[in-house]
């Protein structure tokens, strides 16, 4: 990946409770800038429903019950993510979302 003067690449990874945002929850968002200096972000959310697939929870090793107690409200977590992006992306640069299986991660982030 070549550095662009007009774009800033942000690597994003989410963990969810299942395969689609219409029924399942984002459980966490992690992100970092791709090139130096590296800045990182992480937040865990309260689930928006208790629907969950066992294999999704096994992958993330996150507990729905714990997140009900310790996770932030989704609106708060997304505001924190937006604030982080605004802080790390310099004026005049466009943040570009990159991820492994970007369509999956993006559909949840976009929905939230």
WOJO-V935854 format. One record per backbone hydrogen bond with DSSP energy under -0.5 kcal/mol. NH is the residue of the N-H (numbers start at 1). CO is the residue of the C=O. If there is no record, write none. Layout:
BEGIN
nh & co
NH & CO
NH & CO
END
This chain:
BEGIN
nh & co
8 & 94
10 & 96
11 & 32
12 & 98
13 & 30
15 & 28
17 & 25
23 & 20
24 & 20
27 & 15
28 & 15
29 & 43
30 & 13
31 & 41
32 & 11
33 & 39
34 & 9
41 & 31
43 & 29
45 & 27
46 & 72
53 & 17
57 & 53
58 & 54
59 & 55
60 & 56
61 & 57
62 & 57
64 & 62
67 & 63
68 & 64
69 & 65
70 & 66
71 & 67
72 & 44
77 & 73
78 & 74
79 & 75
80 & 76
81 & 77
82 & 78
83 & 79
84 & 80
85 & 81
86 & 82
87 & 83
88 & 84
89 & 85
90 & 88
93 & 90
94 & 6
95 & 93
96 & 8
97 & 95
98 & 10
101 & 99
102 & 99
104 & 101
105 & 101
106 & 102
107 & 103
108 & 104
109 & 105
110 & 106
111 & 107
112 & 108
END
